């Protein structure tokens, strides 16, 4: 497995989710230094850690290990879009409630 490509795929998933390396590392219960090495492709990643990372990003592990130029993050992208719509709806409801006497 190409560790640089794996790291790139993981980094792409993280950026799409809009979280920092530190947040991911904290949620995976590893040091931010160890996580950064994974994204840079400087270390082997045990299979169980790949499973944890895929679960965290809510994507298929196959998408993390793909060696092609384009990953399939459609599920993650659609989840992010749905979250954005939900946040917008909540903001509109809060705004309406704050204007009601």
Secondary structure as the mmCIF struct_conf table of DSSP 4:
data_model
#
loop_
_struct_conf.conf_type_id
_struct_conf.id
_struct_conf.beg_label_comp_id
_struct_conf.beg_label_asym_id
_struct_conf.beg_label_seq_id
_struct_conf.end_label_comp_id
_struct_conf.end_label_asym_id
_struct_conf.end_label_seq_id
HELX_RH_AL_P HELX_RH_AL_P1 UNK A 3 UNK A 17
TURN_TY1_P TURN_TY1_P1 UNK A 18 UNK A 18
HELX_RH_AL_P HELX_RH_AL_P2 UNK A 21 UNK A 28
TURN_TY1_P TURN_TY1_P2 UNK A 29 UNK A 29
BEND BEND1 UNK A 30 UNK A 30
HELX_RH_AL_P HELX_RH_AL_P3 UNK A 32 UNK A 40
TURN_TY1_P TURN_TY1_P3 UNK A 41 UNK A 41
BEND BEND2 UNK A 43 UNK A 43
HELX_RH_AL_P HELX_RH_AL_P4 UNK A 47 UNK A 57
TURN_TY1_P TURN_TY1_P4 UNK A 58 UNK A 58
BEND BEND3 UNK A 59 UNK A 59
HELX_RH_AL_P HELX_RH_AL_P5 UNK A 61 UNK A 65
BEND BEND4 UNK A 68 UNK A 70
HELX_RH_AL_P HELX_RH_AL_P6 UNK A 74 UNK A 99
#
